[in-house]
Amino acid sequence: MFVNILSFKINKKNGITANELSMFEDNVSSKPKGLDRYHIFKDKKKDNKYYLIEYWNSMHSKIKMEKSTNFPYLNKIHQMAKQKNYKKIECDIVI
């Protein structure tokens, strides 16, 4: 199991809109192949800061999703993390 942790912001200028986050959450039933589950956390200290924690079967599955156009809201969070140098952590589950 591969875990991908991304930070992102909710605002029109430097992040995604609240509507886009809502659309992302509404599309839970059609999650990408290889994505076991995910959680979204809101930072208690920083306004509009969120964390997406994804549990993938493999890094290959995550990379395949990033190349796909089938999941635009999930891809947008991934692209923002890369382009804006938001915090990104990749790790394997040990226990």
ABEGO torsion letter per residue (X at the ends): XBBBBBBBBBBAAABBBAAAAAAAAAAAABBBBGBABBBBBBBAABBGBBBBBBBBABAAAAAAAAABAABAAAAAAAAAAAAAGBBBBBBBBAX
